[in-house]
Amino acid sequence: MNGVVLLRVDRVEGSGGHPRHLHPALDLKILEAGLKAAHGMAATLVDGWLLPGGPQAWVAGALAARPRIAVIKAETWCLPEAIECALSLRHAGVLTIAIGQQVSHVMRAPALRWREAFDLALAGDAEEELLAVLPRLLDDDEFSRHGYWRQFEQGHHFTAVAPERLPRPVFSDAEMTAF
């Protein structure tokens, strides 16, 4: 196992695009660019908004990259799918990290199997924190697990201190065409 996979989850039932506009997952694209620029690491992005098939297909796409860590972004409308993906990845030995609106939602309304699905959960704008933490987690996935859960349980939200210094995301022609 090596590296990081970035996974954006979507709802299987009832998804269809309109009236919800499709757009790139900017936080995941920032992480992708930052890992490459600062650490020379290539992260694999699996975007469930674009990849049909549901959680099994998204997990298969993620596992094809042989990740050590999966950063999973989801919204409230697809929380069950996010948990299903995380459980499958964690069962395969991948460290799972929840980011995105799903984390803030679960802070207010606990979700069944959440703690079982995710090793870490970071609420708010977690890009700066993750860019600092991911290389350390690749070396030692136990280094701060307890501290991050304590922050989650206390309702801590990360805020970007210097958003202007975050790496600029890079988009391929295929991604822009898809969106």
Protein Blocks (a to p, Z undefined) as FASTA:
>chain_A
ZZjdddddddfehpahiacdcdddfklmmmmmmmmmmnopacddddfklmghijmlmmmm
mmmnopabdcddddfklmmmmmmmmmmmmmnopacddedjklmmmmmmccehklmmpmbd
cehjfklmmmmmmmmmmmommlmmmmmmmmmmnopacddfblmlpccddddfklmmmZZ
